[in-house]
Amino acid sequence: MATSAHNPPEASAPAELDAAALRRAFGAYPTGVVAISALRGSEPVGFAASSFVSISLQPPMAAVSVARTSTTWPRLAGASELGLSVLSRGQGELCRRLASREGNRFDGVAWKRTPEGAVLIEDAALWLTARVSATYDGGDHEIVLMELLTAELFPGVEPLVFHTSQFRELIPHG
Ligand SMILES: Cc1cc2nc3c(=O)[nH]c(=O)nc-3n(C[C@H](O)[C@H](O)[C@H](O)COP(=O)(O)O)c2cc1C
C-alpha cells in the first residue's frame, strides 16, 4: 500500500476520545483567534477564544464556546457590549497573554473602547461588537450566542492562524 499522510508506515490506532486526544483532534482544525473584551469599571477584561464561529447573516449572529472553568467569562457576561477583535498575524504573543492567568493581560496592549464599554484591540484584522443573546449547554463549555452590532474590517491586515497548538500565518494557495 502506498505511503501517504493518511497512511503513514507506522500509523497508530485511532485515538480514544479522551479529553487529551480530543483536544489534539480539535487542534487539527485551523481557526483564527478572537479576543473577547469589555470594560469592567475602568479596566479592560478579556480572553482569547478560537471557538468563534459565524452563525447567521439575518439577524447577524455569531457564537463562541466558553469553558465552564473560565474565571473571566463571568466578569464579561454581564457587559452591555462585548468587543471581538480578530487577532492579526503578529499578535501571537498577545494571544498567549490574553489566555494567561499571570500578570495583567492588557499591559502594553493598545486598545480602544466604544461608548457602550466594548474593548477593541488595535492592529486586529477585524473588529466586531456584540451583545449576548442566549446561552446553551455545551458540556464542559457554555455555548454563547451573540447578536452582532457593528463590524469594521481591516482588509490589508492578515489574521493570526491557530493550528496544532501553534500560531501560523496564511500563505496564498497555488
Ligand atoms: C489560542 C487559544 C484559544 C482559546 N480558545 C478558547 C475558547 O474558545 N474558549 C475558552 O473558553 N477558552 C479559550 N482559551 C483559553 C482562554 O483564553 C483562557 O486561557 C481561559 O479563559 C482561562 O482564563 P480565565 O480563567 O481568565 O478565563 C483559548 C486559549 C488560547 C491560547
PDBQT file of the ligand as one rigid body, heavy atoms in Angstrom, charges set to zero:
ROOT
HETATM    1  C1  LIG A 201      -5.356  30.035  21.051  1.00  0.00    +0.000 C 
HETATM    2  C2  LIG A 201      -6.279  29.943  22.235  1.00  0.00    +0.000 A 
HETATM    3  C3  LIG A 201      -7.638  29.718  22.034  1.00  0.00    +0.000 A 
HETATM    4  C4  LIG A 201      -8.521  29.645  23.122  1.00  0.00    +0.000 A 
HETATM    5  N1  LIG A 201      -9.852  29.446  22.880  1.00  0.00    +0.000 NA
HETATM    6  C5  LIG A 201     -10.720  29.381  23.924  1.00  0.00    +0.000 A 
HETATM    7  C6  LIG A 201     -12.109  29.221  23.681  1.00  0.00    +0.000 A 
HETATM    8  O1  LIG A 201     -12.572  29.134  22.550  1.00  0.00    +0.000 OA
HETATM    9  N2  LIG A 201     -12.935  29.168  24.769  1.00  0.00    +0.000 N 
HETATM   10  C7  LIG A 201     -12.456  29.270  26.057  1.00  0.00    +0.000 A 
HETATM   11  O2  LIG A 201     -13.262  29.214  26.992  1.00  0.00    +0.000 OA
HETATM   12  N3  LIG A 201     -11.141  29.425  26.302  1.00  0.00    +0.000 NA
HETATM   13  C8  LIG A 201     -10.265  29.505  25.272  1.00  0.00    +0.000 A 
HETATM   14  N4  LIG A 201      -8.928  29.690  25.508  1.00  0.00    +0.000 N 
HETATM   15  C9  LIG A 201      -8.475  29.840  26.898  1.00  0.00    +0.000 C 
HETATM   16  C10 LIG A 201      -8.730  31.268  27.417  1.00  0.00    +0.000 C 
HETATM   17  O3  LIG A 201      -8.106  32.231  26.614  1.00  0.00    +0.000 OA
HETATM   18  C11 LIG A 201      -8.209  31.439  28.871  1.00  0.00    +0.000 C 
HETATM   19  O4  LIG A 201      -6.958  30.851  28.990  1.00  0.00    +0.000 OA
HETATM   20  C12 LIG A 201      -9.136  30.804  29.817  1.00  0.00    +0.000 C 
HETATM   21  O5  LIG A 201     -10.327  31.525  29.741  1.00  0.00    +0.000 OA
HETATM   22  C13 LIG A 201      -8.590  30.782  31.277  1.00  0.00    +0.000 C 
HETATM   23  O6  LIG A 201      -8.527  32.051  31.776  1.00  0.00    +0.000 OA
HETATM   24  P1  LIG A 201      -9.702  32.686  32.628  1.00  0.00    +0.000 P 
HETATM   25  O7  LIG A 201      -9.890  31.909  33.864  1.00  0.00    +0.000 OA
HETATM   26  O8  LIG A 201      -9.233  34.067  32.867  1.00  0.00    +0.000 OA
HETATM   27  O9  LIG A 201     -10.977  32.671  31.826  1.00  0.00    +0.000 OA
HETATM   28  C14 LIG A 201      -8.039  29.763  24.444  1.00  0.00    +0.000 A 
HETATM   29  C15 LIG A 201      -6.665  29.989  24.649  1.00  0.00    +0.000 A 
HETATM   30  C16 LIG A 201      -5.799  30.074  23.557  1.00  0.00    +0.000 A 
HETATM   31  C17 LIG A 201      -4.327  30.327  23.789  1.00  0.00    +0.000 C 
ENDROOT
TORSDOF 0
